[in-house]
Every structure is written in C-alpha cells, then in structure tokens.
Amino acid sequence: MIIRSFRGASPRIADSALIADNVYIIGDVEIGENCSIWPNVVIRGDTSGVRIGNNVHIEDGSVLHTFTELEDNVMIGHGCLVEGPVGTRSMIANGASVMPRAKVGRYCTIGAGAVVLGGHEIPDRTFATGTPARKRAEIDPDDPEDRHYSEYYTRYMDNMVLEYKKEGIWSRGGSW
C-alpha cells in the first residue's frame, strides 16, 4: 500500500482495517475500525479531508476524493467515484458516482452505474437509479426484504475480510 503525507497531513488508519497492497492513500484521510479497502482503490485527502467511518467496505478500483465522508456500515461497490457524504448503512453499487457537493442519506442504495449529480441530495431510505439518479422506491430498514441484500452483502464482506486476515493477505492498518 502507498501511504503519503500531503501539506503536513498524514493518513490515520485504525489497526483493525484491512488494506490491499496496491491501495493509494494520500493526505488528510481517516479510516475507522474494521474497514476493508480492496485492490486499486485511491483515497485522496489532498484538497479536503476524507473521513471513513467504522465497518466500511470499499471495493476494487473505487476512487474517493473531495469532501467525502462515509458514515458507519457503508458499502462502496467496484469502480465507484465518491466525492460527497454518504450516510450510515447506505450502499453505492458498482460503477456509481456521487459527485462533488452531492449528498446521499442514511439507509440508501444507489443503483449500479447511477450518477448523483453535484448539488443533489438523495434523502434517507431511498433507492435511486439512473443518470441523474432519481428515487425509484423507498427503503424500510425495518422490513427484512428491504434490508436483506445490504445485510447479506455486509456479512459476506465481513466474512471475506476475516478469511483474508487469517490467510495473511494484504496489510493491516495502523499509524503511518
């Protein structure tokens, strides 16, 4: 993994984080407990800070930059671009983008390939798809059908992280 300070700010990474060997992290970045950062992810805290909460999984090839704040229990799929805040228990599906000055609420799912345009806000408990991303349905976090996929996927990722740690694959977090 490549960790770099920038303008006097150094990344802060929890000891329990699992980070792929070819991840690039620069500047004012904070990564919380029990996170997993998968291959080819770039996290740039060079123009503003990037905050990643606890139990966040960021999959292969995603880029986080500019005003990104991921609350706890967020899933970022493969090949996403995230440049805005994402609320707790939300999922940004493969290839989706959250542009600068956009905001995704809590308990949301942004469908694969969707684009949340700058200045737009996706309210809590929303399933949104398309370009620009628009509400398609409301999510009820207390309804087992609505939360099934995100809970299944989070458990899957948590188990995969445990297997990777057991096998000694990739690096652990810690102060850099």
MIGU-371171 format. One record per atom (N, C-alpha, C): residue number from 1; residue in three letters; atom name; x, y, z. Coordinates in Angstrom, 2 decimals, always signed. Layout:
# residues N
R   resi   resn   name        c1        c2        c3
R    NUM    ALA     CA         X         Y         Z
...
***
This chain:
# residues 176
R   resi   resn   name        c1        c2        c3
R      1    MET      N     +0.86     -1.17     +0.00
R      1    MET     CA     +0.00     +0.00     +0.00
R      1    MET      C     +0.89     +1.22     +0.00
R      2    ILE      N     +0.43     +2.26     -0.63
R      2    ILE     CA     +1.19     +3.50     -0.72
R      2    ILE      C     +0.49     +4.53     +0.15
R      3    ILE      N     +1.19     +4.98     +1.18
R      3    ILE     CA     +0.66     +5.95     +2.13
R      3    ILE      C     +1.55     +7.18     +2.05
R      4    ARG      N     +0.95     +8.35     +1.81
R      4    ARG     CA     +1.73     +9.57     +1.68
R      4    ARG      C     +1.11    +10.70     +2.48
R      5    SER      N     +1.95    +11.47     +3.13
R      5    SER     CA     +1.52    +12.72     +3.75
R      5    SER      C     +1.44    +13.78     +2.67
R      6    PHE      N     +0.61    +14.80     +2.92
R      6    PHE     CA     +0.49    +15.90     +1.96
R      6    PHE      C     +0.13    +17.15     +2.73
R      7    ARG      N     +0.88    +18.23     +2.48
R      7    ARG     CA     +0.67    +19.51     +3.16
R      7    ARG      C     +0.58    +19.34     +4.67
R      8    GLY      N     +1.43    +18.49     +5.21
R      8    GLY     CA     +1.51    +18.29     +6.65
R      8    GLY      C     +0.46    +17.36     +7.23
R      9    ALA      N     -0.44    +16.82     +6.43
R      9    ALA     CA     -1.47    +15.91     +6.92
R      9    ALA      C     -1.12    +14.48     +6.52
R     10    SER      N     -1.19    +13.58     +7.51
R     10    SER     CA     -0.89    +12.17     +7.26
R     10    SER      C     -2.13    +11.32     +7.48
R     11    PRO      N     -2.31    +10.27     +6.68
R     11    PRO     CA     -3.43     +9.37     +6.89
R     11    PRO      C     -3.40     +8.74     +8.27
R     12    ARG      N     -4.59     +8.55     +8.85
R     12    ARG     CA     -4.76     +7.87    +10.13
R     12    ARG      C     -5.66     +6.66     +9.88
R     13    ILE      N     -5.11     +5.49    +10.15
R     13    ILE     CA     -5.78     +4.24     +9.80
R     13    ILE      C     -5.88     +3.36    +11.03
R     14    ALA      N     -7.09     +2.91    +11.36
R     14    ALA     CA     -7.29     +2.04    +12.52
R     14    ALA      C     -6.52     +0.74    +12.35
R     15    ASP      N     -6.02     +0.22    +13.47
R     15    ASP     CA     -5.26     -1.03    +13.44
R     15    ASP      C     -6.06     -2.20    +12.88
R     16    SER      N     -7.38     -2.18    +13.05
R     16    SER     CA     -8.20     -3.30    +12.60
R     16    SER      C     -8.57     -3.24    +11.12
R     17    ALA      N     -8.19     -2.17    +10.43
R     17    ALA     CA     -8.50     -2.06     +9.00
R     17    ALA      C     -7.66     -3.04     +8.19
R     18    LEU      N     -8.24     -3.55     +7.11
R     18    LEU     CA     -7.53     -4.42     +6.19
R     18    LEU      C     -7.41     -3.69     +4.86
R     19    ILE      N     -6.17     -3.53     +4.39
R     19    ILE     CA     -5.94     -2.69     +3.23
R     19    ILE      C     -5.08     -3.44     +2.21
R     20    ALA      N     -5.58     -3.52     +0.97
R     20    ALA     CA     -4.86     -4.22     -0.09
R     20    ALA      C     -3.51     -3.56     -0.33
R     21    ASP      N     -2.58     -4.36     -0.84
R     21    ASP     CA     -1.21     -3.90     -1.03
R     21    ASP      C     -1.08     -2.77     -2.04
R     22    ASN      N     -1.99     -2.67     -2.99
R     22    ASN     CA     -1.84     -1.67     -4.04
R     22    ASN      C     -2.84     -0.52     -3.91
R     23    VAL      N     -3.28     -0.24     -2.70
R     23    VAL     CA     -4.14     +0.91     -2.42
R     23    VAL      C     -3.26     +2.14     -2.27
R     24    TYR      N     -3.75     +3.29     -2.74
R     24    TYR     CA     -3.03     +4.56     -2.63
R     24    TYR      C     -3.82     +5.48     -1.73
R     25    ILE      N     -3.22     +5.93     -0.62
R     25    ILE     CA     -3.87     +6.81     +0.35
R     25    ILE      C     -2.96     +8.01     +0.57
R     26    ILE      N     -3.50     +9.23     +0.36
R     26    ILE     CA     -2.68    +10.42     +0.47
R     26    ILE      C     -3.38    +11.49     +1.30
R     27    GLY      N     -2.62    +12.14     +2.19
R     27    GLY     CA     -3.06    +13.35     +2.88
R     27    GLY      C     -3.99    +13.14     +4.04
R     28    ASP      N     -4.96    +14.02     +4.16
R     28    ASP     CA     -5.87    +14.10     +5.30
R     28    ASP      C     -6.98    +13.05     +5.15
R     29    VAL      N     -6.65    +11.82     +5.52
R     29    VAL     CA     -7.56    +10.68     +5.40
R     29    VAL      C     -7.65     +9.99     +6.75
R     30    GLU      N     -8.86     +9.65     +7.16
R     30    GLU     CA     -9.08     +8.90     +8.38
R     30    GLU      C     -9.91     +7.67     +8.05
R     31    ILE      N     -9.41     +6.49     +8.43
R     31    ILE     CA    -10.10     +5.22     +8.17
R     31    ILE      C    -10.39     +4.56     +9.51
R     32    GLY      N    -11.66     +4.27     +9.77
R     32    GLY     CA    -12.10     +3.73    +11.06
R     32    GLY      C    -11.86     +2.24    +11.23
R     33    GLU      N    -12.43     +1.72    +12.30
R     33    GLU     CA    -12.27     +0.32    +12.70
R     33    GLU      C    -12.96     -0.63    +11.74
R     34    ASN      N    -12.35     -1.80    +11.56
R     34    ASN     CA    -12.94     -2.93    +10.84
R     34    ASN      C    -13.35     -2.58     +9.40
R     35    CYS      N    -12.60     -1.72     +8.77
R     35    CYS     CA    -12.85     -1.38     +7.37
R     35    CYS      C    -12.04     -2.32     +6.48
R     36    SER      N    -12.49     -2.45     +5.23
R     36    SER     CA    -11.67     -3.15     +4.24
R     36    SER      C    -11.59     -2.28     +3.00
R     37    ILE      N    -10.36     -2.13     +2.51
R     37    ILE     CA    -10.08     -1.32     +1.34
R     37    ILE      C     -9.43     -2.28     +0.33
R     38    TRP      N    -10.12     -2.55     -0.76
R     38    TRP     CA     -9.76     -3.61     -1.70
R     38    TRP      C     -8.81     -3.09     -2.79
R     39    PRO      N     -8.28     -3.97     -3.66
R     39    PRO     CA     -7.24     -3.58     -4.61
R     39    PRO      C     -7.61     -2.39     -5.50
R     40    ASN      N     -6.58     -1.61     -5.79
R     40    ASN     CA     -6.64     -0.48     -6.73
R     40    ASN      C     -7.55     +0.66     -6.29
R     41    VAL      N     -7.83     +0.77     -5.01
R     41    VAL     CA     -8.60     +1.91     -4.50
R     41    VAL      C     -7.65     +3.08     -4.32
R     42    VAL      N     -8.14     +4.28     -4.64
R     42    VAL     CA     -7.39     +5.52     -4.43
R     42    VAL      C     -8.21     +6.40     -3.49
R     43    ILE      N     -7.60     +6.84     -2.39
R     43    ILE     CA     -8.26     +7.73     -1.44
R     43    ILE      C     -7.37     +8.96     -1.29
R     44    ARG      N     -7.85    +10.09     -1.82
R     44    ARG     CA     -7.03    +11.30     -1.85
R     44    ARG      C     -7.63    +12.38     -0.96
R     45    GLY      N     -6.96    +12.62     +0.15
R     45    GLY     CA     -7.32    +13.73     +1.03
R     45    GLY      C     -6.38    +14.89     +0.79
R     46    ASP      N     -6.28    +15.34     -0.45
R     46    ASP     CA     -5.33    +16.40     -0.78
R     46    ASP      C     -5.99    +17.77     -0.87
R     47    THR      N     -7.21    +17.86     -1.38
R     47    THR     CA     -7.89    +19.16     -1.45
R     47    THR      C     -8.83    +19.38     -0.28
R     48    SER      N     -9.25    +18.30     +0.36
R     48    SER     CA    -10.06    +18.34     +1.58
R     48    SER      C     -9.94    +16.99     +2.24
R     49    GLY      N    -10.37    +16.90     +3.50
R     49    GLY     CA    -10.27    +15.65     +4.22
R     49    GLY      C    -11.23    +14.60     +3.71
R     50    VAL      N    -10.85    +13.34     +3.89
R     50    VAL     CA    -11.71    +12.19     +3.60
R     50    VAL      C    -11.87    +11.42     +4.91
R     51    ARG      N    -13.11    +11.22     +5.33
R     51    ARG     CA    -13.41    +10.52     +6.58
R     51    ARG      C    -14.18     +9.25     +6.27
R     52    ILE      N    -13.66     +8.13     +6.75
R     52    ILE     CA    -14.30     +6.83     +6.54
R     52    ILE      C    -14.60     +6.26     +7.92
R     53    GLY      N    -15.87     +6.00     +8.18
R     53    GLY     CA    -16.31     +5.51     +9.49
R     53    GLY      C    -15.88     +4.08     +9.76
R     54    ASN      N    -16.59     +3.42    +10.65
R     54    ASN     CA    -16.30     +2.05    +11.03
R     54    ASN      C    -17.10     +1.07    +10.16
R     55    ASN      N    -16.54     -0.12     +9.96
R     55    ASN     CA    -17.22     -1.20     +9.23
R     55    ASN      C    -17.60     -0.78     +7.81
R     56    VAL      N    -16.71     -0.08     +7.15
R     56    VAL     CA    -16.94     +0.36     +5.78
R     56    VAL      C    -16.12     -0.55     +4.86
R     57    HIS      N    -16.75     -0.99     +3.77
R     57    HIS     CA    -16.07     -1.80     +2.77
R     57    HIS      C    -16.03     -1.02     +1.47
R     58    ILE      N    -14.82     -0.86     +0.92
R     58    ILE     CA    -14.64     -0.14     -0.34
R     58    ILE      C    -13.99     -1.12     -1.32
R     59    GLU      N    -14.73     -1.45     -2.37
R     59    GLU     CA    -14.30     -2.50     -3.28
R     59    GLU      C    -13.37     -1.98     -4.38
R     60    ASP      N    -12.83     -2.93     -5.10
R     60    ASP     CA    -11.78     -2.75     -6.10
R     60    ASP      C    -12.04     -1.59     -7.05
R     61    GLY      N    -10.99     -0.78     -7.24
R     61    GLY     CA    -10.99     +0.24     -8.27
R     61    GLY      C    -11.79     +1.49     -7.99
R     62    SER      N    -12.24     +1.68     -6.76
R     62    SER     CA    -13.01     +2.89     -6.44
R     62    SER      C    -12.07     +4.05     -6.11
R     63    VAL      N    -12.58     +5.28     -6.30
R     63    VAL     CA    -11.83     +6.49     -6.01
R     63    VAL      C    -12.66     +7.35     -5.07
R     64    LEU      N    -12.04     +7.79     -3.97
R     64    LEU     CA    -12.67     +8.70     -3.01
R     64    LEU      C    -11.83     +9.97     -2.96
R     65    HIS      N    -12.52    +11.13     -3.03
R     65    HIS     CA    -11.81    +12.40     -3.11
R     65    HIS      C    -12.77    +13.52     -2.76
R     66    THR      N    -12.27    +14.64     -2.32
R     66    THR     CA    -13.00    +15.89     -2.17
R     66    THR      C    -14.28    +15.78     -1.35
R     67    PHE      N    -14.21    +16.15     -0.11
R     67    PHE     CA    -15.38    +16.25     +0.77
R     67    PHE      C    -16.09    +14.93     +1.02
R     68    THR      N    -15.39    +13.82     +0.87
R     68    THR     CA    -16.01    +12.52     +1.11
R     68    THR      C    -16.05    +12.24     +2.60
R     69    GLU      N    -17.23    +11.86     +3.06
R     69    GLU     CA    -17.41    +11.38     +4.44
R     69    GLU      C    -18.35    +10.19     +4.38
R     70    LEU      N    -17.81     +9.01     +4.71
R     70    LEU     CA    -18.61     +7.80     +4.73
R     70    LEU      C    -18.92     +7.48     +6.19
R     71    GLU      N    -20.20     +7.48     +6.54
R     71    GLU     CA    -20.58     +7.12     +7.91
R     71    GLU      C    -20.38     +5.61     +8.10
R     72    ASP      N    -20.73     +5.08     +9.26
R     72    ASP     CA    -20.51     +3.67     +9.58
R     72    ASP      C    -21.35     +2.76     +8.69
R     73    ASN      N    -20.82     +1.54     +8.47
R     73    ASN     CA    -21.54     +0.46     +7.79
R     73    ASN      C    -21.95     +0.81     +6.37
R     74    VAL      N    -21.06     +1.45     +5.64
R     74    VAL     CA    -21.30     +1.81     +4.25
R     74    VAL      C    -20.59     +0.81     +3.34
R     75    MET      N    -21.23     +0.50     +2.22
R     75    MET     CA    -20.64     -0.36     +1.20
R     75    MET      C    -20.43     +0.47     -0.06
R     76    ILE      N    -19.21     +0.47     -0.58
R     76    ILE     CA    -18.90     +1.11     -1.85
R     76    ILE      C    -18.51     -0.01     -2.80
R     77    GLY      N    -19.24     -0.16     -3.90
R     77    GLY     CA    -19.01     -1.25     -4.84
R     77    GLY      C    -17.77     -1.04     -5.70
R     78    HIS      N    -17.59     -1.95     -6.64
R     78    HIS     CA    -16.45     -1.91     -7.56
R     78    HIS      C    -16.53     -0.68     -8.47
R     79    GLY      N    -15.41     -0.01     -8.65
R     79    GLY     CA    -15.30     +1.04     -9.64
R     79    GLY      C    -16.18     +2.25     -9.43
R     80    CYS      N    -16.37     +2.64     -8.19
R     80    CYS     CA    -17.20     +3.83     -7.89
R     80    CYS      C    -16.33     +5.08     -7.75
R     81    LEU      N    -16.96     +6.23     -7.99
R     81    LEU     CA    -16.34     +7.53     -7.74
R     81    LEU      C    -17.20     +8.20     -6.67
R     82    VAL      N    -16.57     +8.53     -5.53
R     82    VAL     CA    -17.32     +9.14     -4.44
R     82    VAL      C    -16.61    +10.43     -4.04
R     83    GLU      N    -17.36    +11.56     -4.16
R     83    GLU     CA    -16.81    +12.86     -3.81
R     83    GLU      C    -17.84    +13.65     -3.00
R     84    GLY      N    -18.54    +12.96     -2.11
R     84    GLY     CA    -19.52    +13.61     -1.25
R     84    GLY      C    -19.89    +12.68     -0.12
R     85    PRO      N    -20.66    +13.19     +0.86
R     85    PRO     CA    -21.01    +12.39     +2.03
R     85    PRO      C    -22.03    +11.30     +1.72
R     86    VAL      N    -21.87    +10.16     +2.41
R     86    VAL     CA    -22.77     +9.02     +2.29
R     86    VAL      C    -23.16     +8.59     +3.71
R     87    GLY      N    -24.46     +8.50     +3.97
R     87    GLY     CA    -24.97     +8.19     +5.30
R     87    GLY      C    -24.84     +6.73     +5.68
R     88    THR      N    -24.99     +6.49     +6.97
R     88    THR     CA    -24.85     +5.16     +7.55
R     88    THR      C    -25.76     +4.13     +6.88
R     89    ARG      N    -25.24     +2.91     +6.76
R     89    ARG     CA    -25.95     +1.76     +6.19
R     89    ARG      C    -26.42     +1.99     +4.76
R     90    SER      N    -25.69     +2.81     +4.02
R     90    SER     CA    -26.01     +3.01     +2.62
R     90    SER      C    -25.05     +2.21     +1.75
R     91    MET      N    -25.49     +1.95     +0.51
R     91    MET     CA    -24.67     +1.21     -0.43
R     91    MET      C    -24.63     +1.98     -1.75
R     92    ILE      N    -23.41     +2.16     -2.26
R     92    ILE     CA    -23.20     +2.73     -3.57
R     92    ILE      C    -22.78     +1.55     -4.46
R     93    ALA      N    -23.64     +1.16     -5.39
R     93    ALA     CA    -23.42     -0.06     -6.17
R     93    ALA      C    -22.36     +0.16     -7.25
R     94    ASN      N    -21.92     -0.94     -7.84
R     94    ASN     CA    -20.82     -0.94     -8.80
R     94    ASN      C    -20.96     +0.15     -9.87
R     95    GLY      N    -19.88     +0.89    -10.06
R     95    GLY     CA    -19.81     +1.88    -11.13
R     95    GLY      C    -20.60     +3.15    -10.90
R     96    ALA      N    -21.21     +3.31     -9.74
R     96    ALA     CA    -21.99     +4.52     -9.45
R     96    ALA      C    -21.07     +5.67     -9.04
R     97    SER      N    -21.58     +6.90     -9.18
R     97    SER     CA    -20.80     +8.08     -8.82
R     97    SER      C    -21.62     +9.00     -7.93
R     98    VAL      N    -20.95     +9.55     -6.93
R     98    VAL     CA    -21.50    +10.60     -6.08
R     98    VAL      C    -20.59    +11.80     -6.31
R     99    MET      N    -21.08    +12.78     -7.04
R     99    MET     CA    -20.26    +13.90     -7.48
R     99    MET      C    -20.06    +14.93     -6.36
R    100    PRO      N    -19.08    +15.84     -6.52
R    100    PRO     CA    -18.85    +16.87     -5.51
R    100    PRO      C    -20.13    +17.67     -5.23
R    101    ARG      N    -20.36    +17.98     -3.98
R    101    ARG     CA    -21.50    +18.73     -3.48
R    101    ARG      C    -22.81    +17.93     -3.52
R    102    ALA      N    -22.74    +16.64     -3.86
R    102    ALA     CA    -23.91    +15.77     -3.76
R    102    ALA      C    -23.93    +15.16     -2.36
R    103    LYS      N    -25.07    +14.63     -1.98
R    103    LYS     CA    -25.19    +14.01     -0.65
R    103    LYS      C    -26.14    +12.82     -0.75
R    104    VAL      N    -25.72    +11.70     -0.13
R    104    VAL     CA    -26.55    +10.50     -0.06
R    104    VAL      C    -26.90    +10.29     +1.41
R    105    GLY      N    -28.19    +10.15     +1.69
R    105    GLY     CA    -28.67     +9.99     +3.06
R    105    GLY      C    -28.38     +8.61     +3.65
R    106    ARG      N    -29.03     +8.35     +4.79
R    106    ARG     CA    -28.88     +7.08     +5.50
R    106    ARG      C    -29.82     +6.02     +4.91
R    107    TYR      N    -29.41     +4.75     +5.00
R    107    TYR     CA    -30.21     +3.61     +4.54
R    107    TYR      C    -30.58     +3.73     +3.06
R    108    CYS      N    -29.68     +4.23     +2.24
R    108    CYS     CA    -29.94     +4.40     +0.81
R    108    CYS      C    -29.20     +3.33     +0.01
R    109    THR      N    -29.71     +3.06     -1.17
R    109    THR     CA    -28.99     +2.28     -2.17
R    109    THR      C    -28.98     +3.09     -3.46
R    110    ILE      N    -27.78     +3.33     -3.96
R    110    ILE     CA    -27.61     +3.99     -5.25
R    110    ILE      C    -27.26     +2.88     -6.23
R    111    GLY      N    -28.13     +2.65     -7.22
R    111    GLY     CA    -28.00     +1.53     -8.14
R    111    GLY      C    -26.75     +1.60     -8.99
R    112    ALA      N    -26.38     +0.45     -9.53
R    112    ALA     CA    -25.19     +0.33    -10.37
R    112    ALA      C    -25.22     +1.33    -11.51
R    113    GLY      N    -24.12     +2.04    -11.70
R    113    GLY     CA    -23.97     +2.98    -12.79
R    113    GLY      C    -24.68     +4.32    -12.61
R    114    ALA      N    -25.40     +4.49    -11.52
R    114    ALA     CA    -26.13     +5.75    -11.29
R    114    ALA      C    -25.16     +6.89    -11.02
R    115    VAL      N    -25.62     +8.11    -11.28
R    115    VAL     CA    -24.81     +9.30    -11.00
R    115    VAL      C    -25.64    +10.27    -10.18
R    116    VAL      N    -25.17    +10.53     -8.95
R    116    VAL     CA    -25.79    +11.55     -8.11
R    116    VAL      C    -25.05    +12.84     -8.43
R    117    LEU      N    -25.72    +13.75     -9.12
R    117    LEU     CA    -25.09    +14.97     -9.59
R    117    LEU      C    -24.78    +15.94     -8.46
R    118    GLY      N    -23.77    +16.78     -8.66
R    118    GLY     CA    -23.40    +17.79     -7.68
R    118    GLY      C    -24.58    +18.68     -7.34
R    119    GLY      N    -24.73    +18.96     -6.05
R    119    GLY     CA    -25.81    +19.80     -5.58
R    119    GLY      C    -27.10    +19.04     -5.32
R    120    HIS      N    -27.18    +17.77     -5.72
R    120    HIS     CA    -28.39    +16.98     -5.48
R    120    HIS      C    -28.26    +16.18     -4.18
R    121    GLU      N    -29.38    +15.95     -3.53
R    121    GLU     CA    -29.40    +15.18     -2.30
R    121    GLU      C    -30.37    +14.02     -2.46
R    122    ILE      N    -29.89    +12.84     -2.10
R    122    ILE     CA    -30.74    +11.65     -2.07
R    122    ILE      C    -31.20    +11.49     -0.62
R    123    PRO      N    -32.51    +11.61     -0.35
R    123    PRO     CA    -32.98    +11.56     +1.04
R    123    PRO      C    -32.81    +10.19     +1.68
R    124    ASP      N    -32.83    +10.15     +3.00
R    124    ASP     CA    -32.76     +8.90     +3.75
R    124    ASP      C    -33.76     +7.89     +3.18
R    125    ARG      N    -33.37     +6.62     +3.24
R    125    ARG     CA    -34.25     +5.49     +2.91
R    125    ARG      C    -34.71     +5.49     +1.45
R    126    THR      N    -33.79     +5.85     +0.55
R    126    THR     CA    -34.14     +5.94     -0.87
R    126    THR      C    -33.34     +4.94     -1.69
R    127    PHE      N    -34.03     +4.28     -2.62
R    127    PHE     CA    -33.38     +3.50     -3.67
R    127    PHE      C    -33.42     +4.37     -4.92
R    128    ALA      N    -32.23     +4.72     -5.45
R    128    ALA     CA    -32.15     +5.62     -6.60
R    128    ALA      C    -31.31     +4.98     -7.71
R    129    THR      N    -31.74     +5.22     -8.95
R    129    THR     CA    -31.00     +4.73    -10.10
R    129    THR      C    -31.00     +5.81    -11.19
R    130    GLY      N    -30.16     +5.59    -12.19
R    130    GLY     CA    -30.17     +6.44    -13.38
R    130    GLY      C    -29.17     +7.57    -13.35
R    131    THR      N    -29.15     +8.30    -14.47
R    131    THR     CA    -28.30     +9.47    -14.61
R    131    THR      C    -29.15    +10.60    -15.16
R    132    PRO      N    -29.45    +11.58    -14.36
R    132    PRO     CA    -29.08    +11.70    -12.94
R    132    PRO      C    -29.90    +10.74    -12.08
R    133    ALA      N    -29.34    +10.39    -10.92
R    133    ALA     CA    -30.01     +9.45    -10.02
R    133    ALA      C    -31.33    +10.04     -9.53
R    134    ARG      N    -32.36     +9.21     -9.60
R    134    ARG     CA    -33.69     +9.62     -9.14
R    134    ARG      C    -34.28     +8.52     -8.26
R    135    LYS      N    -35.12     +8.93     -7.34
R    135    LYS     CA    -35.77     +7.99     -6.44
R    135    LYS      C    -36.66     +7.04     -7.24
R    136    ARG      N    -36.48     +5.75     -6.99
R    136    ARG     CA    -37.32     +4.73     -7.62
R    136    ARG      C    -38.22     +4.05     -6.60
R    137    ALA      N    -37.77     +4.03     -5.34
R    137    ALA     CA    -38.54     +3.37     -4.29
R    137    ALA      C    -38.06     +3.88     -2.94
R    138    GLU      N    -38.86     +3.62     -1.93
R    138    GLU     CA    -38.47     +3.93     -0.56
R    138    GLU      C    -38.01     +2.65     +0.11
R    139    ILE      N    -36.97     +2.75     +0.92
R    139    ILE     CA    -36.42     +1.61     +1.65
R    139    ILE      C    -36.89     +1.69     +3.08
R    140    ASP      N    -37.39     +0.59     +3.60
R    140    ASP     CA    -37.79     +0.50     +5.00
R    140    ASP      C    -36.74     -0.35     +5.72
R    141    PRO      N    -35.85     +0.27     +6.52
R    141    PRO     CA    -34.78     -0.51     +7.15
R    141    PRO      C    -35.29     -1.55     +8.14
R    142    ASP      N    -36.57     -1.46     +8.53
R    142    ASP     CA    -37.14     -2.46     +9.43
R    142    ASP      C    -37.78     -3.62     +8.69
R    143    ASP      N    -37.93     -3.50     +7.37
R    143    ASP     CA    -38.52     -4.56     +6.55
R    143    ASP      C    -37.42     -5.53     +6.13
R    144    PRO      N    -37.54     -6.80     +6.51
R    144    PRO     CA    -36.48     -7.77     +6.17
R    144    PRO      C    -36.18     -7.85     +4.68
R    145    GLU      N    -37.18     -7.67     +3.82
R    145    GLU     CA    -36.92     -7.73     +2.38
R    145    GLU      C    -36.08     -6.55     +1.92
R    146    ASP      N    -36.34     -5.37     +2.46
R    146    ASP     CA    -35.58     -4.18     +2.07
R    146    ASP      C    -34.14     -4.23     +2.54
R    147    ARG      N    -33.90     -4.83     +3.68
R    147    ARG     CA    -32.54     -4.82     +4.20
R    147    ARG      C    -31.79     -6.11     +3.89
R    148    HIS      N    -32.44     -7.07     +3.28
R    148    HIS     CA    -31.83     -8.37     +3.03
R    148    HIS      C    -30.52     -8.26     +2.25
R    149    TYR      N    -30.54     -7.56     +1.10
R    149    TYR     CA    -29.36     -7.53     +0.25
R    149    TYR      C    -28.19     -6.86     +0.95
R    150    SER      N    -28.42     -5.68     +1.54
R    150    SER     CA    -27.30     -4.98     +2.15
R    150    SER      C    -26.77     -5.74     +3.36
R    151    GLU      N    -27.65     -6.37     +4.14
R    151    GLU     CA    -27.17     -7.15     +5.28
R    151    GLU      C    -26.43     -8.40     +4.82
R    152    TYR      N    -26.97     -9.08     +3.82
R    152    TYR     CA    -26.30    -10.26     +3.26
R    152    TYR      C    -24.91     -9.87     +2.76
R    153    TYR      N    -24.84     -8.80     +2.00
R    153    TYR     CA    -23.58     -8.40     +1.40
R    153    TYR      C    -22.59     -7.96     +2.46
R    154    THR      N    -23.05     -7.25     +3.47
R    154    THR     CA    -22.15     -6.83     +4.55
R    154    THR      C    -21.60     -8.04     +5.30
R    155    ARG      N    -22.47     -9.02     +5.59
R    155    ARG     CA    -21.99    -10.24     +6.26
R    155    ARG      C    -20.99    -10.97     +5.37
R    156    TYR      N    -21.29    -11.05     +4.07
R    156    TYR     CA    -20.37    -11.69     +3.13
R    156    TYR      C    -19.01    -11.01     +3.17
R    157    MET      N    -18.99     -9.68     +3.08
R    157    MET     CA    -17.73     -8.94     +3.09
R    157    MET      C    -17.01     -9.11     +4.42
R    158    ASP      N    -17.75     -9.05     +5.53
R    158    ASP     CA    -17.12     -9.25     +6.84
R    158    ASP      C    -16.44    -10.61     +6.91
R    159    ASN      N    -17.12    -11.65     +6.42
R    159    ASN     CA    -16.53    -13.00     +6.43
R    159    ASN      C    -15.32    -13.08     +5.51
R    160    MET      N    -15.41    -12.44     +4.34
R    160    MET     CA    -14.28    -12.44     +3.41
R    160    MET      C    -13.07    -11.74     +4.04
R    161    VAL      N    -13.29    -10.64     +4.72
R    161    VAL     CA    -12.20     -9.93     +5.39
R    161    VAL      C    -11.55    -10.83     +6.43
R    162    LEU      N    -12.35    -11.56     +7.21
R    162    LEU     CA    -11.79    -12.48     +8.21
R    162    LEU      C    -10.92    -13.54     +7.54
R    163    GLU      N    -11.38    -14.07     +6.40
R    163    GLU     CA    -10.60    -15.06     +5.68
R    163    GLU      C     -9.29    -14.47     +5.17
R    164    TYR      N     -9.33    -13.26     +4.64
R    164    TYR     CA     -8.11    -12.61     +4.16
R    164    TYR      C     -7.13    -12.39     +5.31
R    165    LYS      N     -7.65    -11.94     +6.45
R    165    LYS     CA     -6.77    -11.73     +7.60
R    165    LYS      C     -6.14    -13.05     +8.04
R    166    LYS      N     -6.95    -14.11     +8.10
R    166    LYS     CA     -6.45    -15.42     +8.51
R    166    LYS      C     -5.36    -15.92     +7.57
R    167    GLU      N     -5.51    -15.65     +6.29
R    167    GLU     CA     -4.53    -16.09     +5.29
R    167    GLU      C     -3.31    -15.17     +5.23
R    168    GLY      N     -3.35    -14.03     +5.94
R    168    GLY     CA     -2.22    -13.10     +5.92
R    168    GLY      C     -2.13    -12.29     +4.64
R    169    ILE      N     -3.25    -12.17     +3.93
R    169    ILE     CA     -3.27    -11.42     +2.68
R    169    ILE      C     -3.44     -9.94     +3.00
R    170    TRP      N     -2.64     -9.13     +2.34
R    170    TRP     CA     -2.68     -7.68     +2.45
R    170    TRP      C     -2.14     -7.20     +3.78
R    171    SER      N     -2.21     -5.89     +3.95
R    171    SER     CA     -1.64     -5.23     +5.12
R    171    SER      C     -2.72     -4.93     +6.14
R    172    ARG      N     -2.28     -4.70     +7.32
R    172    ARG     CA     -3.18     -4.25     +8.37
R    172    ARG      C     -3.09     -2.74     +8.47
R    173    GLY      N     -4.00     -2.13     +9.18
R    173    GLY     CA     -4.00     -0.69     +9.36
R    173    GLY      C     -2.91     -0.25    +10.30
R    174    GLY      N     -3.15     +0.84    +10.98
R    174    GLY     CA     -2.19     +1.36    +11.95
R    174    GLY      C     -1.69     +2.73    +11.57
R    175    SER      N     -0.94     +3.32    +12.45
R    175    SER     CA     -0.41     +4.67    +12.21
R    175    SER      C     +0.70     +4.60    +11.18
R    176    TRP      N     +0.72     +5.56    +10.30
R    176    TRP     CA     +1.72     +5.59     +9.24
R    176    TRP      C     +2.53     +6.83     +9.38
***
